[in-house]
Amino acid sequence: MPVENLARSDVVTASTDDSIQEIASTMDDESVGSIVITDGGEPAGIVTDRDLTTQVIAEGESPDGLTAEDVMSTDLCTIEQNSGFYEATELMSEHGVRRLPVVDSDGELTGIITVDDLNELLADEHQQLASVIQAQRPPY
């Protein structure tokens, strides 16, 4: 199944010069744990709630004056929208990430897929298999 069929198209984004305060507030307002940082429509980085915790709070940094660019992960791993489910899981595993921005062939952001999205798909598939087993087993 192509990632574009699984990915969320309503990606929460911000620019590199948005303040950490704005980023955290947007995460809270949108009930998300990450924001993709874009530059001209292309993903340039990502800021996660963990980034805010480990790079700002744990370090005793003042968020005043800090921007997305100061804390965003720049070694961003993305996936093309026509890639498959298994490629997404392999990339997440290889790079130790829980979120993959989805891009088109021009590198433009089109969505995001998370480990939660993949787990939900697997749970649905397991439920379908369980239904087959239940239908075929003898009654107790």
C-alpha positions as CSV (number, residue, x, y, z in Angstrom):
1,M,0.0,0.0,0.0
2,P,1.5,3.4,-1.0
3,V,2.4,5.8,1.9
4,E,0.2,8.5,0.3
5,N,-2.9,6.3,1.1
6,L,-1.8,6.1,4.8
7,A,-0.3,9.5,5.4
8,R,-2.1,12.4,7.0
9,S,-2.3,15.4,4.6
10,D,-3.0,17.9,7.3
11,V,0.6,18.4,8.4
12,V,1.2,21.1,11.0
13,T,4.1,23.3,9.8
14,A,6.1,26.3,10.8
15,S,9.0,28.3,9.4
16,T,12.5,28.3,10.7
17,D,12.2,31.7,12.3
18,D,9.0,30.9,14.3
19,S,9.7,31.2,18.1
20,I,9.8,28.2,20.4
21,Q,6.9,29.7,22.2
22,E,4.9,29.7,19.0
23,I,6.0,26.1,18.2
24,A,5.0,24.8,21.7
25,S,1.7,26.7,21.6
26,T,0.8,25.3,18.1
27,M,1.6,21.8,19.3
28,D,-0.8,22.3,22.2
29,D,-3.5,23.9,20.0
30,E,-3.2,21.2,17.3
31,S,-2.7,18.2,19.8
32,V,0.4,17.1,17.9
33,G,3.8,16.0,19.1
34,S,5.8,17.4,16.2
35,I,5.8,20.2,13.7
36,V,7.5,20.0,10.3
37,I,9.6,23.0,9.6
38,T,9.4,24.1,6.0
39,D,11.4,26.3,3.7
40,G,9.6,27.2,0.5
41,G,7.2,24.3,0.7
42,E,10.0,21.7,1.3
43,P,10.6,20.1,4.7
44,A,13.8,21.5,6.2
45,G,13.5,20.0,9.7
46,I,11.2,18.8,12.4
47,V,10.7,20.0,16.0
48,T,9.2,17.4,18.4
49,D,8.0,17.7,21.9
50,R,11.1,15.7,22.9
51,D,13.3,18.2,21.2
52,L,11.8,21.0,23.3
53,T,12.3,18.9,26.4
54,T,15.8,17.7,25.8
55,Q,17.3,20.8,24.1
56,V,15.6,23.6,26.0
57,I,14.1,22.5,29.3
58,A,16.7,19.9,30.3
59,E,19.6,22.1,29.3
60,G,18.2,25.0,31.4
61,E,17.9,27.2,28.3
62,S,15.5,30.1,28.3
63,P,13.1,29.7,25.4
64,D,13.1,33.5,24.9
65,G,14.7,34.3,21.6
66,L,15.0,30.6,20.5
67,T,13.5,29.8,17.1
68,A,12.6,26.5,15.4
69,E,15.9,26.6,13.6
70,D,17.7,26.5,17.0
71,V,16.2,23.2,18.0
72,M,14.9,21.5,14.9
73,S,16.4,18.2,13.7
74,T,18.0,18.9,10.4
75,D,19.0,15.4,9.5
76,L,15.5,14.9,8.4
77,C,14.4,11.6,6.9
78,T,11.6,11.9,4.4
79,I,9.7,9.3,2.3
80,E,8.3,9.7,-1.2
81,Q,4.5,9.5,-1.4
82,N,4.6,6.5,-3.8
83,S,6.8,4.4,-1.5
84,G,5.3,1.5,0.3
85,F,4.4,0.7,3.9
86,Y,7.4,-1.6,4.4
87,E,9.8,1.1,3.2
88,A,8.4,3.5,5.8
89,T,8.9,1.0,8.6
90,E,12.4,0.3,7.4
91,L,13.3,4.0,7.3
92,M,11.9,4.5,10.7
93,S,13.9,1.6,12.1
94,E,17.1,2.5,10.4
95,H,17.0,6.2,11.4
96,G,15.4,5.8,14.8
97,V,12.5,8.1,14.0
98,R,8.8,7.9,14.7
99,R,7.7,10.4,12.0
100,L,8.3,10.7,8.3
101,P,7.4,13.7,6.3
102,V,6.0,12.6,3.0
103,V,7.1,14.4,-0.1
104,D,6.3,14.3,-3.8
105,S,8.8,13.7,-6.6
106,D,9.8,17.4,-6.4
107,G,10.5,17.3,-2.7
108,E,7.4,19.3,-1.8
109,L,5.7,18.3,1.5
110,T,2.4,16.4,1.0
111,G,1.8,14.7,4.3
112,I,3.3,12.9,7.3
113,I,3.2,9.4,8.5
114,T,3.9,8.3,12.0
115,V,4.5,5.1,13.8
116,D,1.1,5.5,15.4
117,D,-0.5,5.5,11.9
118,L,1.4,2.3,11.0
119,N,0.4,0.7,14.3
120,E,-3.3,1.6,13.6
121,L,-3.1,0.0,10.2
122,L,-1.5,-3.2,11.7
123,A,-4.2,-3.3,14.4
124,D,-6.9,-3.1,11.7
125,E,-5.2,-5.9,9.7
126,H,-4.9,-8.1,12.8
127,Q,-8.6,-7.5,13.5
128,Q,-9.4,-8.7,10.0
129,L,-7.3,-11.9,10.5
130,A,-8.9,-12.5,13.9
131,S,-12.4,-12.3,12.2
132,V,-11.3,-15.0,9.8
133,I,-10.1,-17.3,12.5
134,Q,-13.2,-16.7,14.6
135,A,-15.4,-17.5,11.7
136,Q,-13.6,-20.8,11.0
137,R,-13.1,-22.2,14.5
138,P,-15.6,-24.6,16.1
139,P,-17.8,-23.2,18.8
140,Y,-16.8,-23.8,22.4
